[in-house]
Amino acid sequence: MRKTVIIGGIAVVSALLLGACSGNDSMSGMDHGPSAPSSSAPAAADHNADDVTFAQQMVPHHSQALDMAKLVPSRSTDPKVVDLASRIAKAQDPEIQQMQSWLTSWGAGMSGMPGMTHESMPGMSGSMPGMMSEEDMKKLEAAKGAEFDKMWLDMMIKHHQGAVDMAETELSKGSNADAKALAQKIIDAQQAEITEMRGLLTQS
């Protein structure tokens, strides 16, 4: 009778030990599961120095375009130019916010952010393609009517061409998928606007 009790006890202990082992195995699997996503950063966080440069330069570049667009309603006499300026502002303002968000997430700060304009970064205009100088901006601010429209279109074409050049550099050298997608969007939109502005110049 004692042998039966002992054997039964051993069987129970063995079963409990087996259950504990299998439980630990399942728990270790459960622990591993949630940790898997943290082992690889999201694609949006992958970036290189060229992505950072693209955003750091395109933010003030876009900011100057917004400054130029703001001059149009009070100076232009061409409804088509007014409409174009409005569309440029609506497109580029959200892009500025998007790039500022990237720079923050990448731990790459920028002098004057947020709310930075070309005036807050003296000397920056000469370091990026298509940027207007302070003297250019003063001339534009002083112009009115048809003279303003022609000057604005000429300057914005040059400005857009600079943005396209910067975006093409990002496509060839950048690694962040979101930044490269924005670069392609900028190329497509601004090349179309360059064509539109050249058409407006021929009509003036």
Sequence and secondary structure as in RCSB ss.txt:
>XXXX:A:sequence
MRKTVIIGGIAVVSALLLGACSGNDSMSGMDHGPSAPSSSAPAAADHNADDVTFAQQMVPHHSQALDMAKLVPSR
STDPKVVDLASRIAKAQDPEIQQMQSWLTSWGAGMSGMPGMTHESMPGMSGSMPGMMSEEDMKKLEAAKGAEFDK
MWLDMMIKHHQGAVDMAETELSKGSNADAKALAQKIIDAQQAEITEMRGLLTQS
>XXXX:A:secstr
 HHHHHHHHHHHHHHHHHHHHHHHHHHHHHHHHHHHHHHS  GGG   HHHHHHHHHHHHHHHHHHHHHHHHHHH
   HHHHHHHHHHHHHHHHHHHHHHHHHHHTT   TT SS  GGGSTTGGGGSTT   HHHHHHHHH  HHHHHH
HHHHHHHHHHHHHHHHHHHHHHH   HHHHHHHHHHHHHHHHHHHHHHHHHHH 
